[in-house]
Amino acid sequence: MKNVNARTISLMVTIVFYGILIGGIVYSHVVFFPSYLSALPGSAALTNGPYALHDEFFWTLIHPLAILALIVALVLNWRIPTRRKLIAIPLVLYVIAIIATVLYFVPELRAFHASPSSSVSAADWLARGQRWQHLSWTRGAIMGLAMIPLLLALITPENDRD
């Protein structure tokens, strides 16, 4: 990597932020969600009360940073067709994941949080929680696989121009 310039640095920064995002996804799905969604409404204590876990700060920080890094990398690498395509793939997948998150995942998380005050049965909460986890693992796997094009973009020579 002789030519470490703004294009390459932008890709490196993007990969770091994207890696942090993937790490957060894995941590949440391995450590937090199995406990949180296993016994609603009682397990909602993990997100309610004075000692509740509030991971919103992490997610509201990492998403804009990762998206901004992807956009900057795309702009700076625009004249390199192979890199452009390889950076666009995770960006498009990210946008789709964000849309799904806004439309389904966040509203369900809000419902899980409010489950102690609902009349939904524990069995129904368990089914919803299991469905949410399965769909979220799928979303996370797609996001994780989208790291591959970014890594390929990083090793793509810059002399691959229009």
C-alpha positions as a printed NumPy array, in Angstrom:
array([[  0.   ,   0.   ,   0.   ],
       [  2.396,   2.651,  -1.272],
       [ -0.303,   5.189,  -2.097],
       [ -2.006,   6.01 ,   1.156],
       [ -4.083,   9.002,   0.157],
       [ -7.476,  10.449,   1.031],
       [ -9.3  ,   7.792,  -1.018],
       [ -7.596,   4.928,   0.755],
       [ -7.779,   6.575,   4.178],
       [-11.511,   7.144,   3.696],
       [-11.938,   3.436,   3.011],
       [ -9.911,   2.541,   6.103],
       [-12.004,   4.844,   8.276],
       [-15.179,   3.416,   6.751],
       [-14.033,  -0.13 ,   7.505],
       [-13.273,   0.824,  11.125],
       [-16.702,   2.414,  11.667],
       [-18.43 ,  -0.428,   9.851],
       [-16.507,  -2.915,  11.998],
       [-17.621,  -1.124,  15.166],
       [-21.197,  -1.31 ,  13.872],
       [-20.898,  -5.053,  13.227],
       [-19.356,  -5.511,  16.674],
       [-22.337,  -3.754,  18.25 ],
       [-24.726,  -5.949,  16.291],
       [-22.955,  -9.14 ,  17.36 ],
       [-22.702,  -8.042,  21.009],
       [-26.384,  -7.119,  21.141],
       [-27.467, -10.415,  19.624],
       [-25.163, -12.633,  21.653],
       [-25.307, -10.923,  25.05 ],
       [-28.3  ,  -8.62 ,  25.374],
       [-31.271,  -9.73 ,  23.26 ],
       [-31.395, -13.393,  24.33 ],
       [-31.88 , -12.309,  27.962],
       [-34.039,  -9.306,  27.191],
       [-36.483, -11.078,  24.892],
       [-36.611, -14.419,  26.709],
       [-39.156, -13.602,  29.407],
       [-41.113, -10.474,  28.559],
       [-42.737,  -8.628,  30.202],
       [-40.587,  -9.398,  33.27 ],
       [-37.278,  -9.189,  31.406],
       [-38.193,  -5.691,  30.245],
       [-36.583,  -4.629,  33.527],
       [-33.345,  -4.656,  31.5  ],
       [-34.547,  -1.511,  29.706],
       [-36.754,  -0.008,  32.423],
       [-35.93 ,   1.499,  35.773],
       [-32.988,   3.378,  37.259],
       [-30.338,   0.807,  36.271],
       [-31.667,  -0.042,  32.829],
       [-29.44 ,  -0.492,  29.838],
       [-29.724,   2.374,  27.371],
       [-27.743,   1.637,  24.234],
       [-29.464,   4.331,  22.166],
       [-26.421,   6.609,  22.426],
       [-24.22 ,   4.   ,  20.762],
       [-26.637,   3.392,  17.896],
       [-27.443,   7.08 ,  17.317],
       [-23.703,   7.77 ,  17.162],
       [-22.421,   4.838,  15.099],
       [-25.099,   4.9  ,  12.377],
       [-24.456,   8.49 ,  11.229],
       [-20.681,   7.982,  11.448],
       [-20.777,   4.764,   9.418],
       [-23.154,   6.203,   6.814],
       [-21.145,   9.417,   6.509],
       [-17.931,   7.419,   6.158],
       [-19.499,   5.287,   3.417],
       [-20.682,   8.37 ,   1.533],
       [-17.307,  10.111,   1.838],
       [-15.503,   6.959,   0.685],
       [-17.892,   6.632,  -2.252],
       [-17.383,  10.258,  -3.295],
       [-13.595,  10.122,  -2.965],
       [-13.374,   6.819,  -4.846],
       [-15.972,   7.682,  -7.489],
       [-13.468,   7.737, -10.377],
       [-12.37 ,   4.181,  -9.65 ],
       [-15.211,   2.051, -11.079],
       [-14.446,  -1.142,  -9.192],
       [-14.128,   0.661,  -5.862],
       [-17.271,   2.684,  -6.618],
       [-19.292,  -0.509,  -7.083],
       [-17.754,  -2.206,  -4.054],
       [-18.514,   0.78 ,  -1.804],
       [-22.024,   1.252,  -3.224],
       [-23.039,  -2.32 ,  -2.339],
       [-22.768,  -1.915,   1.456],
       [-24.22 ,   1.588,   1.241],
       [-27.346,   0.318,  -0.537],
       [-27.664,  -2.611,   1.874],
       [-27.235,  -0.21 ,   4.799],
       [-30.016,   2.042,   3.515],
       [-32.315,  -0.974,   3.14 ],
       [-31.416,  -2.12 ,   6.671],
       [-32.11 ,   1.352,   8.072],
       [-35.526,   1.42 ,   6.376],
       [-36.363,  -2.015,   7.828],
       [-35.108,  -0.84 ,  11.214],
       [-37.306,   2.245,  11.204],
       [-40.38 ,   0.401,   9.945],
       [-40.181,  -2.81 ,  11.998],
       [-37.292,  -3.238,  14.421],
       [-37.499,   0.02 ,  16.394],
       [-41.309,  -0.064,  16.783],
       [-41.036,  -3.626,  18.091],
       [-38.271,  -2.603,  20.501],
       [-40.538,   0.148,  21.796],
       [-43.317,  -2.391,  22.278],
       [-40.941,  -4.735,  24.132],
       [-39.89 ,  -1.851,  26.367],
       [-43.523,  -1.06 ,  27.178],
       [-44.51 ,  -4.728,  27.603],
       [-44.981,  -4.535,  31.402],
       [-47.941,  -2.201,  30.906],
       [-49.547,  -4.216,  28.109],
       [-52.157,  -6.947,  28.193],
       [-50.249,  -9.182,  25.753],
       [-49.536, -12.647,  27.147],
       [-46.002, -13.801,  27.965],
       [-46.328, -16.507,  25.287],
       [-47.165, -13.891,  22.659],
       [-44.242, -11.73 ,  23.791],
       [-41.942, -14.739,  23.536],
       [-43.121, -15.469,  19.993],
       [-42.686, -11.825,  18.973],
       [-39.276, -11.69 ,  20.598],
       [-38.129, -14.863,  18.844],
       [-39.381, -13.592,  15.475],
       [-37.651, -10.248,  16.08 ],
       [-34.376, -11.982,  16.928],
       [-34.476, -14.228,  13.868],
       [-35.197, -11.319,  11.539],
       [-32.588,  -9.193,  13.27 ],
       [-29.953, -11.94 ,  12.95 ],
       [-30.739, -12.018,   9.215],
       [-30.377,  -8.238,   9.013],
       [-27.126,  -8.441,  10.969],
       [-25.74 , -11.213,   8.77 ],
       [-26.447,  -9.174,   5.651],
       [-24.743,  -6.169,   7.223],
       [-21.788,  -8.361,   8.194],
       [-21.445,  -9.8  ,   4.706],
       [-21.483,  -6.256,   3.328],
       [-18.074,  -5.785,   4.955],
       [-16.548,  -8.035,   2.286],
       [-17.01 ,  -5.556,  -0.587],
       [-15.424,  -2.835,   1.558],
       [-12.376,  -5.008,   2.177],
       [-12.211,  -5.845,  -1.526],
       [-12.419,  -2.129,  -2.357],
       [ -9.453,  -1.492,  -0.088],
       [ -7.262,  -3.937,  -2.016],
       [ -8.459,  -2.71 ,  -5.413],
       [ -5.662,  -0.772,  -7.147],
       [ -6.31 ,   2.904,  -7.74 ],
       [ -5.161,   2.647, -11.334],
       [ -8.478,   0.94 , -12.157],
       [ -9.964,   4.221, -13.449],
       [-12.554,   5.301, -16.031]])
